[in-house]
Amino acid sequence: MALNLHLLRIFATAARYASFSRAAEALLISQSAVSKGVREFERQLGMQLFERGTGKVVLTEAGEILLRHADLLFAAERGAEAELQSLRGLAQGRLHVGASTTIATYILPPLLGAFHEAHPAIHLRLTSANTRDVANLLIAKAIDLAFIEGPIDIPGLTLIPWRLDELVVVAAPSHPLAATRYVTPADLARYRHIIREPGSGTREVTEAALRDHGIVPAEIMEVGSTEAIMHCAAAGLGIAIVSKAAAADKTALGTLRIVQVTGLTIGRSLYRLAVAGRSLSAAALTFDAFAEREALLQKSQFDYVI
């Protein structure tokens, strides 16, 4: 029996993300369509691909075997597309960029806009996820380029420094620190810190900076996105350390205030990830050079860089 490639793609996406809901988002279909597709694929194959009743997405032995072959099949498909695209040059083609949340939300959109203006025939796609998920998408060849916020150590991946990003302490205008003229790093320890989830590049960099200054927050509140963190800070739930680029709109509107901390100026390196030995399409090479030129124009000085 020939495999149904549409259903195979649904299965492989659900397995790769370990989530039917996230697979639905990636495939731009409903979660019920993913569930229905998996059930139909299992019926056609005559075997179960996912464990039922575990409360999470877990592959059966048959599912693990099929996923290995699916990865090889779709990798070959993407390789063929990339080679054909490189022959066409930039007259047409696709570019799928993956980036950790802050980069995808606040830094890449202007770059992608300028790139689109220069190359309007290229179909663009941008995926936002935390640093580790972006790395896994690049390994799986689900994206062409990957930009991340924090250092990561995964065999086979190379970190290429891209640009610097300034991190700032922000708080609601009513917060005690917002009205204090002389704030020291030790003062930060007395208040609740609103931070990203484990796996986030911003969290890793922030924790490293606080640890190096001997700062142990009195309390931590985990929030799943930078935008939500800033809304929580603006609501008076605590202080946060976020990208200055991310906070620009809210500080301009006055819903957040940057807290100037004496002796604490944090800059972090942003990176592009590369897979050793993997060639880039013409569109990916051109955008990579585009992003590199933009980074060279950036002139920032930081006392503390991670």
Backbone bond lengths (Angstrom), bond angles and torsions (degrees), N, CA, C in turn:
res aa  C-N    CA-C-N  psi(-1)  N-CA   C-N-CA  omega(-1)  CA-C   N-CA-C  phi
1 M - - - 1.461 - - 1.533 110.24 -
2 A 1.330 116.39 129.28 1.467 120.83 178.42 1.526 109.38 -72.75
3 L 1.333 115.66 138.29 1.461 119.84 178.96 1.527 110.44 -71.55
4 N 1.330 115.56 139.37 1.461 121.36 173.48 1.528 107.34 -78.17
5 L 1.342 117.35 109.33 1.462 120.76 -173.00 1.526 112.36 -67.98
6 H 1.333 117.08 -30.56 1.469 119.70 177.01 1.527 110.22 -64.49
7 L 1.325 116.35 -46.38 1.459 119.98 179.35 1.531 110.85 -69.92
8 L 1.325 117.03 -33.63 1.469 120.31 176.51 1.527 110.24 -62.08
9 R 1.334 117.46 -39.15 1.465 121.16 179.83 1.532 110.57 -66.47
10 I 1.332 116.57 -40.54 1.463 120.19 177.20 1.526 110.33 -62.00
11 F 1.337 115.41 -47.85 1.470 119.69 178.84 1.526 111.54 -58.70
12 A 1.349 117.29 -48.65 1.462 121.26 -176.13 1.524 111.37 -63.77
13 T 1.334 117.16 -37.29 1.468 120.44 179.54 1.517 110.52 -68.03
14 A 1.336 116.95 -42.64 1.469 120.21 177.63 1.523 110.84 -62.85
15 A 1.337 116.79 -39.66 1.465 120.74 179.96 1.528 111.13 -68.84
16 R 1.322 116.84 -41.02 1.465 121.10 -177.32 1.529 110.90 -66.01
17 Y 1.334 116.88 -41.15 1.462 120.43 -179.33 1.527 112.13 -86.21
18 A 1.348 117.30 -10.67 1.465 122.13 -175.82 1.519 110.85 53.77
19 S 1.335 115.90 37.15 1.463 120.45 -177.50 1.521 109.20 -165.03
20 F 1.332 116.88 128.25 1.458 120.57 176.42 1.525 110.52 -70.06
21 S 1.345 117.23 -36.87 1.463 120.14 -178.08 1.522 111.25 -67.78
22 R 1.350 117.10 -42.32 1.464 119.83 179.55 1.523 110.57 -70.72
23 A 1.315 117.16 -32.75 1.465 120.03 175.46 1.526 110.14 -63.82
24 A 1.327 115.48 -40.15 1.466 119.67 178.55 1.520 111.12 -61.55
25 E 1.340 116.65 -41.31 1.466 120.45 178.22 1.521 110.98 -64.18
26 A 1.326 117.09 -42.32 1.465 120.84 -178.65 1.532 111.63 -66.79
27 L 1.341 116.63 -35.42 1.459 121.24 -177.22 1.523 113.42 -91.05
28 L 1.359 115.47 -5.43 1.469 121.95 -179.35 1.525 111.62 60.71
29 I 1.340 115.81 41.48 1.458 121.57 174.53 1.529 107.86 -131.75
30 S 1.324 117.25 176.39 1.459 120.24 -179.14 1.526 110.89 -80.64
31 Q 1.337 115.48 158.91 1.458 119.76 177.89 1.525 110.35 -64.20
32 S 1.327 116.19 -36.24 1.469 119.00 179.16 1.528 110.72 -64.55
33 A 1.340 117.05 -33.03 1.466 120.13 178.10 1.527 110.55 -67.86
34 V 1.337 116.83 -35.51 1.465 119.93 176.29 1.524 109.94 -65.54
35 S 1.333 116.87 -48.34 1.469 120.79 179.72 1.528 111.26 -59.23
36 K 1.327 115.58 -44.65 1.465 120.18 179.99 1.522 110.88 -64.08
37 G 1.351 116.91 -41.24 1.454 121.03 179.93 1.515 112.15 -63.73
38 V 1.346 116.52 -40.89 1.466 120.27 179.27 1.532 110.35 -65.42
39 R 1.344 115.95 -44.48 1.473 119.24 179.43 1.527 111.18 -60.91
40 E 1.339 116.54 -42.53 1.459 120.25 -179.29 1.528 110.70 -66.34
41 F 1.336 116.59 -38.42 1.468 120.51 178.98 1.525 109.79 -65.05
42 E 1.334 117.39 -42.15 1.466 121.37 177.75 1.528 110.28 -62.30
43 R 1.355 116.20 -39.02 1.470 119.75 179.62 1.527 110.17 -64.61
44 Q 1.351 116.08 -43.19 1.457 119.17 -179.68 1.526 111.88 -65.37
45 L 1.339 116.68 -37.70 1.461 120.58 -178.47 1.525 112.68 -79.88
46 G 1.328 115.21 -23.13 1.453 119.62 -178.26 1.517 113.20 75.56
47 M 1.322 117.10 26.01 1.468 120.55 178.44 1.523 109.89 -154.74
48 Q 1.318 114.66 155.57 1.456 121.63 -177.92 1.527 110.09 -84.65
49 L 1.360 116.09 133.90 1.462 121.64 -178.07 1.524 112.75 -103.01
50 F 1.328 116.97 -26.01 1.464 121.61 179.18 1.525 109.66 -125.67
51 E 1.331 115.90 143.68 1.460 120.42 174.22 1.520 109.20 -68.37
52 R 1.295 117.47 138.17 1.454 121.92 178.79 1.527 109.79 -101.52
53 G 1.334 116.08 146.79 1.452 121.50 174.06 1.510 115.16 80.94
54 T 1.351 118.24 11.44 1.462 120.48 179.80 1.521 112.30 -90.40
55 G 1.340 116.61 -13.24 1.462 120.08 -178.29 1.505 112.94 82.44
56 K 1.335 117.43 -1.96 1.452 121.42 177.15 1.518 108.81 -150.09
57 V 1.328 116.43 168.60 1.452 121.01 -176.95 1.529 109.38 -82.85
58 V 1.337 116.16 111.18 1.457 122.15 -179.69 1.525 108.36 -129.25
59 L 1.317 116.76 127.60 1.455 121.26 -179.21 1.523 111.37 -76.57
60 T 1.331 115.66 143.76 1.458 120.67 168.12 1.526 107.82 -79.45
61 E 1.325 116.65 175.90 1.462 119.90 176.73 1.525 110.61 -59.89
62 A 1.349 116.45 -41.13 1.470 120.20 178.09 1.521 110.29 -63.72
63 G 1.334 116.70 -39.19 1.454 120.43 178.89 1.516 112.20 -63.88
64 E 1.326 117.42 -40.65 1.473 121.16 179.08 1.527 110.74 -64.06
65 I 1.330 116.48 -41.90 1.471 120.36 178.74 1.527 110.32 -63.36
66 L 1.334 116.05 -46.38 1.462 120.05 -178.28 1.524 111.18 -65.16
67 L 1.333 117.89 -37.23 1.466 120.94 -179.25 1.524 111.13 -63.37
68 R 1.339 116.69 -39.44 1.469 119.35 178.61 1.526 111.06 -59.66
69 H 1.321 116.23 -43.64 1.459 119.91 179.47 1.530 111.32 -70.97
70 A 1.326 116.26 -36.91 1.471 119.72 178.70 1.523 110.86 -63.07
71 D 1.328 116.76 -41.29 1.462 120.37 179.10 1.530 111.04 -60.62
72 L 1.332 116.03 -42.72 1.462 119.98 178.83 1.526 111.18 -65.17
73 L 1.323 116.37 -40.86 1.461 120.96 -178.66 1.521 111.32 -64.55
74 F 1.337 116.60 -47.82 1.461 120.06 -176.85 1.523 111.41 -73.84
75 A 1.331 116.98 -28.27 1.463 119.34 174.20 1.531 110.09 -64.73
76 A 1.329 116.01 -41.48 1.469 120.22 177.42 1.526 110.26 -63.89
77 E 1.324 116.25 -38.64 1.459 120.43 178.59 1.532 110.83 -62.39
78 R 1.356 115.53 -46.59 1.473 119.19 -179.51 1.520 110.96 -66.94
79 G 1.339 116.80 -35.61 1.452 119.70 177.49 1.520 111.72 -62.69
80 A 1.331 116.02 -42.17 1.467 120.00 178.09 1.518 111.04 -63.28
81 E 1.338 116.43 -42.75 1.457 120.33 178.37 1.526 111.38 -61.79
82 A 1.341 116.23 -42.05 1.463 120.21 -178.38 1.529 111.21 -64.52
83 E 1.348 116.35 -42.36 1.460 119.16 -179.39 1.525 111.55 -66.30
84 L 1.335 116.23 -41.66 1.461 119.27 178.21 1.521 110.78 -65.46
85 Q 1.336 116.10 -38.20 1.458 120.49 179.10 1.526 110.60 -63.92
86 S 1.345 116.58 -41.01 1.461 119.51 -179.48 1.525 110.98 -64.57
87 L 1.354 117.15 -31.08 1.459 120.39 176.70 1.519 111.09 -69.63
88 R 1.355 115.75 -33.94 1.463 119.54 179.65 1.517 111.63 -77.04
89 G 1.364 116.68 -16.54 1.459 119.24 -174.39 1.507 109.99 71.92
90 L 1.305 117.69 -145.91 1.463 121.90 -177.26 1.519 112.43 -103.20
91 A 1.337 116.90 15.95 1.457 118.88 175.92 1.513 110.40 -69.23
92 Q 1.318 116.86 -25.46 1.457 121.78 175.26 1.523 107.32 -160.72
93 G 1.323 116.92 172.05 1.455 119.98 179.18 1.510 112.49 137.41
94 R 1.334 115.47 -172.01 1.448 122.24 -176.15 1.522 109.90 -132.12
95 L 1.330 115.21 151.49 1.451 121.43 174.15 1.523 107.99 -142.04
96 H 1.329 115.76 117.56 1.463 121.66 179.65 1.522 108.09 -112.09
97 V 1.324 115.70 110.96 1.457 122.16 -179.11 1.525 108.73 -103.46
98 G 1.328 115.90 133.51 1.456 121.32 173.46 1.515 109.22 -112.39
99 A 1.325 116.92 141.71 1.466 119.30 -178.58 1.511 109.88 -151.68
100 S 1.337 115.14 150.14 1.457 118.97 173.88 1.523 108.59 -66.56
101 T 1.328 115.87 161.72 1.463 122.07 -160.72 1.514 114.70 -55.61
102 T 1.321 118.38 -49.65 1.462 120.03 -176.45 1.522 111.28 -63.58
103 I 1.327 117.01 -42.81 1.464 120.70 179.28 1.520 110.63 -62.97
104 A 1.346 116.14 -45.69 1.463 120.47 -177.76 1.521 111.83 -65.21
105 T 1.324 116.59 -35.12 1.466 120.31 -174.44 1.520 113.02 -84.49
106 Y 1.338 117.37 -38.79 1.463 119.10 -168.59 1.530 115.27 -119.00
107 I 1.332 119.16 -19.98 1.462 120.32 -173.77 1.520 112.46 -108.36
108 L 1.336 117.52 -44.01 1.461 119.79 -175.20 1.531 115.36 -74.71
109 P 1.335 120.58 -34.69 1.475 118.57 -176.33 1.529 115.16 -50.79
110 P 1.352 120.37 -46.33 1.478 118.18 177.79 1.530 112.34 -62.25
111 L 1.343 116.64 -36.66 1.463 120.15 178.53 1.527 111.05 -66.15
112 L 1.324 115.93 -43.70 1.465 119.27 179.29 1.525 110.88 -65.79
113 G 1.336 116.30 -34.46 1.466 119.87 177.22 1.515 111.52 -63.76
114 A 1.337 116.54 -44.27 1.467 120.39 178.86 1.526 110.88 -67.21
115 F 1.337 116.15 -38.15 1.470 120.06 178.74 1.528 110.04 -64.98
116 H 1.323 116.56 -41.73 1.468 120.47 179.42 1.526 111.06 -63.53
117 E 1.321 115.95 -38.03 1.466 119.26 178.48 1.527 110.85 -63.21
118 A 1.345 116.11 -37.39 1.468 120.21 179.84 1.522 112.31 -78.21
119 H 1.353 117.12 -30.86 1.471 121.74 -176.08 1.529 109.17 -134.38
120 P 1.318 118.24 70.49 1.479 121.39 -173.27 1.516 114.71 -65.22
121 A 1.328 118.19 -18.29 1.472 119.87 -177.58 1.522 112.90 -81.84
122 I 1.339 117.19 -11.47 1.465 119.75 -179.28 1.531 109.43 -80.93
123 H 1.328 115.47 126.46 1.470 120.46 177.42 1.526 108.58 -80.42
124 L 1.340 116.52 119.06 1.460 121.55 -175.07 1.520 111.42 -101.35
125 R 1.330 114.66 145.87 1.463 121.14 173.25 1.525 108.28 -142.92
126 L 1.326 116.26 137.14 1.463 121.77 -179.39 1.520 109.20 -125.64
127 T 1.326 116.76 124.46 1.461 122.36 177.47 1.519 109.37 -112.25
128 S 1.328 115.89 131.26 1.462 122.01 179.58 1.522 109.49 -110.08
129 A 1.330 116.43 132.27 1.470 121.50 178.24 1.526 107.25 -159.67
130 N 1.338 116.92 174.60 1.457 116.61 177.25 1.534 109.43 -75.21
131 T 1.318 115.49 169.14 1.463 121.60 -170.51 1.529 113.04 -54.08
132 R 1.339 116.70 -47.52 1.469 119.37 -176.09 1.529 111.17 -67.63
133 D 1.324 117.61 -37.71 1.463 119.93 178.65 1.528 111.10 -66.14
134 V 1.333 117.15 -39.27 1.465 120.83 177.51 1.529 109.96 -61.40
135 A 1.335 116.52 -43.19 1.465 120.45 178.53 1.528 110.85 -60.19
136 N 1.318 116.62 -42.95 1.470 120.16 -179.76 1.528 111.69 -66.09
137 L 1.331 117.05 -35.85 1.466 120.29 177.39 1.528 110.75 -64.88
138 L 1.340 116.52 -37.98 1.464 119.72 178.99 1.529 110.39 -67.58
139 I 1.315 116.94 -42.05 1.462 120.70 178.62 1.530 110.38 -60.47
140 A 1.338 115.89 -39.83 1.466 120.90 -178.49 1.526 113.07 -79.33
141 K 1.344 116.99 1.17 1.471 122.93 -178.21 1.520 112.14 62.75
142 A 1.325 116.40 26.52 1.462 120.16 177.13 1.523 111.50 -81.94
143 I 1.337 117.65 -16.93 1.457 122.70 176.08 1.521 108.97 -132.32
144 D 1.347 115.99 160.87 1.462 120.72 -178.73 1.523 112.41 -90.99
145 L 1.329 117.01 -39.73 1.455 122.79 -178.72 1.520 109.06 -132.82
146 A 1.322 116.78 149.45 1.464 120.92 -179.50 1.525 109.62 -133.61
147 F 1.325 116.27 129.55 1.457 122.71 176.18 1.530 108.00 -121.80
148 I 1.323 117.17 130.10 1.458 120.39 -174.90 1.521 111.30 -131.77
149 E 1.349 114.81 162.97 1.461 121.48 -173.25 1.518 113.86 -95.69
150 G 1.297 118.30 -21.31 1.458 118.88 -174.07 1.506 111.31 -135.87
151 P 1.314 118.08 158.24 1.468 120.49 177.94 1.515 110.95 -63.95
152 I 1.321 115.50 146.91 1.463 120.89 -179.49 1.524 107.63 -146.26
153 D 1.307 116.67 143.95 1.465 121.19 -176.89 1.517 109.07 -119.70
154 I 1.334 116.41 97.17 1.459 122.41 178.14 1.525 107.40 -129.65
155 P 1.328 118.22 125.51 1.467 121.00 -179.23 1.528 111.84 -52.96
156 G 1.328 115.73 135.31 1.454 120.23 178.13 1.506 114.57 93.28
157 L 1.346 116.97 -12.11 1.462 120.75 -179.65 1.524 110.38 -106.32
158 T 1.321 115.86 141.38 1.459 122.07 178.28 1.523 109.50 -113.66
159 L 1.334 116.32 133.51 1.459 121.90 176.39 1.522 109.14 -90.79
160 I 1.319 117.10 122.87 1.456 121.88 178.06 1.523 108.16 -113.92
161 P 1.349 119.51 113.19 1.467 120.55 179.66 1.525 110.87 -55.66
162 W 1.320 115.38 135.75 1.463 120.28 -176.60 1.531 111.30 -114.07
163 R 1.327 117.37 -63.40 1.459 121.12 -178.78 1.523 109.19 -156.08
164 L 1.316 116.96 175.19 1.454 122.00 178.06 1.516 110.01 -105.82
165 D 1.309 115.05 150.47 1.463 122.06 179.79 1.518 108.13 -133.80
166 E 1.317 117.27 130.44 1.458 120.90 179.57 1.525 110.42 -86.60
167 L 1.325 116.23 134.65 1.456 122.34 174.89 1.525 108.87 -105.52
168 V 1.326 115.89 139.89 1.461 120.76 -178.41 1.525 109.97 -130.54
169 V 1.321 115.85 154.17 1.463 122.06 173.91 1.522 107.33 -86.51
170 V 1.327 116.84 128.18 1.460 120.68 179.22 1.522 110.27 -125.11
171 A 1.306 114.79 152.81 1.469 121.19 178.90 1.524 108.40 -154.62
172 A 1.319 115.66 163.69 1.467 120.44 174.71 1.526 109.17 -65.02
173 P 1.331 119.32 149.23 1.471 121.07 178.24 1.528 112.80 -55.82
174 S 1.346 116.99 -25.87 1.469 120.63 -179.12 1.526 113.24 -84.82
175 H 1.329 117.31 -7.84 1.462 120.51 -178.10 1.531 110.00 -68.33
176 P 1.340 118.16 143.53 1.479 120.38 -179.01 1.529 113.57 -54.56
177 L 1.338 118.43 -37.28 1.462 120.09 -178.57 1.524 112.35 -70.15
178 A 1.336 116.54 -28.04 1.466 119.78 -178.53 1.522 111.38 -66.45
179 A 1.313 116.40 -25.85 1.467 120.45 -178.39 1.524 112.09 -100.34
180 T 1.339 116.99 2.48 1.467 120.77 -178.31 1.519 109.44 -93.92
181 R 1.328 116.99 127.81 1.464 121.18 -175.93 1.527 111.96 -78.91
182 Y 1.321 117.04 -30.25 1.460 119.69 -176.66 1.526 108.22 -123.35
183 V 1.348 116.05 99.78 1.457 121.79 -178.05 1.529 108.36 -111.43
184 T 1.330 116.37 129.51 1.456 121.50 177.59 1.529 109.41 -104.29
185 P 1.341 117.67 162.33 1.465 119.15 176.20 1.526 112.40 -55.34
186 A 1.345 117.61 -35.96 1.468 120.35 -179.82 1.523 111.57 -62.59
187 D 1.340 117.68 -30.04 1.467 121.01 -179.96 1.527 111.29 -63.84
188 L 1.316 116.50 -29.59 1.470 120.08 -177.00 1.523 111.88 -65.52
189 A 1.323 116.83 -27.32 1.463 121.14 -175.65 1.523 112.79 -68.15
190 R 1.323 118.06 -18.36 1.465 120.90 -174.05 1.527 113.10 -81.68
191 Y 1.337 117.22 -6.79 1.465 119.88 -171.76 1.531 111.96 -122.85
192 R 1.317 114.38 160.50 1.471 120.67 176.82 1.531 109.11 -66.90
193 H 1.355 115.96 134.63 1.455 121.86 176.07 1.530 109.24 -105.84
194 I 1.311 116.26 131.03 1.460 121.73 178.32 1.530 106.80 -98.63
195 I 1.343 116.83 119.87 1.463 120.38 -171.59 1.524 110.91 -133.71
196 R 1.339 115.04 164.63 1.454 121.83 177.84 1.519 111.45 -76.09
197 E 1.329 115.49 172.31 1.456 122.43 -178.99 1.525 111.03 -75.91
198 P 1.347 118.48 160.12 1.470 120.81 174.77 1.528 110.37 -56.61
199 G 1.341 116.20 141.10 1.457 121.00 -176.28 1.508 112.92 100.37
200 S 1.344 115.98 -14.15 1.459 120.69 178.85 1.523 110.09 -81.10
201 G 1.330 116.54 134.96 1.453 120.52 177.10 1.515 112.10 -63.62
202 T 1.331 117.01 -38.05 1.463 120.47 179.15 1.515 110.74 -61.37
203 R 1.323 117.12 -41.85 1.459 119.87 -179.45 1.529 110.53 -64.11
204 E 1.326 117.35 -44.97 1.459 119.73 -177.84 1.524 111.42 -62.12
205 V 1.319 116.87 -42.46 1.462 120.80 180.00 1.531 110.55 -67.21
206 T 1.332 116.20 -43.32 1.463 120.39 -179.59 1.521 111.12 -62.77
207 E 1.328 116.53 -45.59 1.463 119.51 -179.62 1.524 111.40 -63.17
208 A 1.339 117.06 -37.53 1.459 120.20 178.87 1.531 110.97 -64.95
209 A 1.336 116.77 -41.73 1.462 120.76 -179.88 1.525 110.98 -65.31
210 L 1.331 116.75 -44.39 1.466 120.17 179.72 1.526 110.83 -65.32
211 R 1.325 115.73 -41.63 1.460 120.03 -179.47 1.533 111.21 -62.77
212 D 1.317 117.25 -40.58 1.466 120.78 179.92 1.527 112.57 -68.00
213 H 1.338 116.74 -21.50 1.463 120.73 176.87 1.529 111.61 -99.97
214 G 1.341 116.67 8.91 1.458 120.15 177.94 1.505 114.26 69.78
215 I 1.324 117.87 26.09 1.464 121.89 -176.53 1.523 109.79 -97.19
216 V 1.319 116.52 121.26 1.465 122.82 174.43 1.524 107.10 -117.91
217 P 1.345 118.07 107.03 1.469 120.24 -176.93 1.523 112.25 -58.14
218 A 1.329 115.59 143.09 1.463 121.01 178.07 1.523 110.74 -62.74
219 E 1.326 116.66 -31.91 1.470 121.35 -178.48 1.519 108.09 -156.91
220 I 1.342 116.07 150.68 1.462 121.56 179.76 1.528 109.15 -124.84
221 M 1.303 114.97 138.63 1.463 121.46 174.75 1.528 107.41 -123.68
222 E 1.337 117.16 118.53 1.462 121.02 -179.79 1.516 110.68 -87.79
223 V 1.335 116.08 134.25 1.463 122.47 178.86 1.521 107.50 -136.35
224 G 1.330 117.79 142.80 1.457 121.85 -167.66 1.503 118.59 -84.28
225 S 1.333 119.97 1.65 1.462 120.06 177.32 1.517 109.35 -154.73
226 T 1.329 116.24 154.88 1.456 121.05 179.61 1.521 111.01 -62.71
227 E 1.329 116.77 -41.44 1.469 120.29 -179.76 1.524 110.46 -61.48
228 A 1.337 116.86 -43.64 1.461 119.97 179.23 1.529 111.21 -66.26
229 I 1.334 116.35 -36.46 1.468 120.45 177.08 1.522 109.98 -58.83
230 M 1.325 116.55 -46.10 1.462 119.71 -177.94 1.522 111.70 -66.59
231 H 1.326 117.50 -36.06 1.470 120.13 176.19 1.535 110.47 -64.95
232 C 1.336 115.84 -40.07 1.470 119.37 178.52 1.530 110.95 -65.61
233 A 1.324 116.40 -41.42 1.461 119.71 177.62 1.528 110.56 -63.55
234 A 1.336 116.11 -42.53 1.466 120.02 179.47 1.524 111.47 -63.79
235 A 1.335 116.42 -26.84 1.472 120.57 178.93 1.526 112.14 -82.91
236 G 1.332 116.96 0.89 1.453 120.64 176.66 1.511 114.95 86.81
237 L 1.345 117.63 17.06 1.462 120.28 -176.98 1.530 113.16 -80.59
238 G 1.320 117.37 -11.57 1.456 120.31 179.52 1.507 110.86 158.50
239 I 1.339 116.23 -169.48 1.452 121.66 177.08 1.521 108.86 -104.86
240 A 1.324 116.18 161.97 1.462 120.34 -179.33 1.519 109.03 -145.06
241 I 1.325 115.48 153.71 1.456 121.49 173.34 1.525 106.79 -114.26
242 V 1.326 115.62 113.93 1.458 121.19 -174.23 1.524 109.94 -134.52
243 S 1.321 115.63 169.10 1.452 120.82 175.08 1.531 109.92 -62.65
244 K 1.326 115.89 135.28 1.462 119.98 177.51 1.526 110.77 -60.80
245 A 1.334 116.37 -34.22 1.461 120.30 177.74 1.521 111.12 -64.61
246 A 1.328 116.49 -37.22 1.465 120.46 179.26 1.515 111.90 -68.27
247 A 1.321 116.35 -35.50 1.470 120.88 -175.49 1.522 113.23 -86.69
248 A 1.324 118.68 -4.89 1.462 122.02 -170.97 1.531 113.04 -55.46
249 D 1.329 117.51 -48.36 1.464 119.86 -177.45 1.526 111.66 -64.01
250 K 1.324 116.61 -42.91 1.465 120.13 -175.72 1.531 111.74 -73.01
251 T 1.316 117.58 -33.71 1.465 118.55 176.44 1.527 110.11 -71.41
252 A 1.337 116.88 -34.17 1.462 120.27 177.59 1.530 110.85 -66.14
253 L 1.336 116.59 -36.79 1.466 121.23 179.58 1.526 112.34 -78.83
254 G 1.339 116.52 -16.57 1.457 120.02 179.19 1.515 114.55 88.97
255 T 1.340 117.55 6.43 1.469 119.17 178.27 1.526 111.35 -79.35
256 L 1.343 116.33 -20.13 1.455 122.40 173.76 1.519 108.74 -130.59
257 R 1.318 115.50 153.73 1.454 120.28 177.01 1.529 108.51 -127.97
258 I 1.333 115.95 136.65 1.458 120.01 175.80 1.526 109.14 -77.40
259 V 1.331 115.77 127.86 1.465 121.67 178.64 1.532 107.77 -92.52
260 Q 1.310 116.72 116.86 1.467 120.92 179.06 1.527 108.45 -81.05
261 V 1.327 115.52 114.16 1.466 121.07 -177.31 1.524 109.04 -105.33
262 T 1.318 116.07 118.69 1.460 120.68 -179.58 1.525 110.95 -63.17
263 G 1.320 116.09 127.11 1.458 120.05 177.37 1.514 114.54 80.55
264 L 1.324 118.30 9.96 1.468 120.55 179.55 1.527 109.26 -135.54
265 T 1.318 115.51 94.96 1.462 121.85 173.00 1.517 106.40 -122.34
266 I 1.322 116.44 116.57 1.467 120.57 -170.94 1.528 110.84 -111.28
267 G 1.312 114.82 126.76 1.454 120.19 170.94 1.511 108.67 -123.94
268 R 1.291 116.99 140.97 1.461 119.88 178.22 1.518 109.65 -122.57
269 S 1.290 115.33 149.94 1.458 120.60 175.55 1.523 109.20 -82.59
270 L 1.319 115.53 136.21 1.453 121.74 170.01 1.529 107.26 -101.46
271 Y 1.324 116.22 148.43 1.460 119.93 -171.67 1.527 111.98 -130.17
272 R 1.346 113.73 156.28 1.456 119.51 163.38 1.517 106.76 -105.14
273 L 1.312 116.74 138.85 1.453 122.31 177.01 1.518 110.13 -95.66
274 A 1.322 116.59 142.44 1.458 120.95 176.80 1.522 108.82 -135.35
275 V 1.318 115.56 148.48 1.464 122.02 175.77 1.513 108.04 -99.06
276 A 1.327 116.85 125.03 1.460 121.61 -177.08 1.527 110.91 -56.55
277 G 1.333 115.61 129.01 1.451 120.87 175.65 1.513 115.41 82.33
278 R 1.334 118.39 -1.39 1.467 120.82 -178.91 1.523 110.01 -95.37
279 S 1.332 116.94 126.13 1.459 120.93 179.28 1.522 110.17 -83.80
280 L 1.325 115.84 155.15 1.453 121.93 -179.43 1.525 110.09 -102.86
281 S 1.318 116.18 151.15 1.459 121.07 175.15 1.522 109.35 -69.99
282 A 1.327 116.58 167.99 1.462 120.64 179.04 1.523 110.93 -60.52
283 A 1.337 117.25 -40.53 1.463 120.42 179.89 1.519 110.98 -65.97
284 A 1.340 117.31 -42.16 1.464 120.71 -179.52 1.527 110.94 -66.49
285 L 1.331 117.28 -40.91 1.460 120.70 177.69 1.515 111.16 -61.93
286 T 1.323 116.50 -42.08 1.458 120.41 -178.36 1.517 111.07 -67.38
287 F 1.345 117.23 -42.37 1.471 118.83 179.50 1.521 110.79 -69.00
288 D 1.326 117.16 -36.23 1.462 120.31 178.21 1.532 110.10 -59.97
289 A 1.335 116.54 -44.86 1.464 120.30 177.80 1.523 110.92 -65.41
290 F 1.326 116.36 -36.45 1.464 123.00 178.03 1.530 109.93 -61.13
291 A 1.330 116.35 -47.29 1.463 121.17 -179.22 1.524 111.40 -67.79
292 E 1.335 116.80 -34.81 1.461 120.86 179.79 1.529 110.64 -67.30
293 R 1.336 117.19 -40.52 1.468 119.92 177.96 1.525 110.84 -62.86
294 E 1.327 116.46 -39.44 1.468 120.09 178.80 1.518 110.48 -63.44
295 A 1.328 116.78 -39.84 1.459 120.53 -178.80 1.523 111.24 -65.03
296 L 1.334 116.87 -35.21 1.462 120.51 -179.79 1.519 111.63 -67.37
297 L 1.344 116.11 -25.75 1.458 120.12 178.97 1.520 112.28 -77.78
298 Q 1.329 115.30 -18.24 1.459 120.02 -178.08 1.525 109.60 -77.34
299 K 1.304 116.24 126.96 1.462 120.10 179.98 1.518 107.73 -125.05
300 S 1.345 116.63 104.20 1.462 122.23 -179.64 1.514 109.03 -134.28
301 Q 1.306 115.84 146.25 1.463 121.88 177.51 1.525 108.51 -122.36
302 F 1.319 117.45 132.85 1.448 122.04 -178.21 1.518 109.73 -130.38
303 D 1.322 115.30 144.94 1.455 120.29 175.59 1.516 111.20 -77.02
304 Y 1.330 115.63 -28.67 1.465 119.91 -172.82 1.528 107.05 -135.09
305 V 1.315 117.29 114.74 1.467 121.09 -178.87 1.509 108.88 -124.78
306 I 1.327 115.88 132.68 1.459 122.02 177.43 1.525 108.08 -108.17
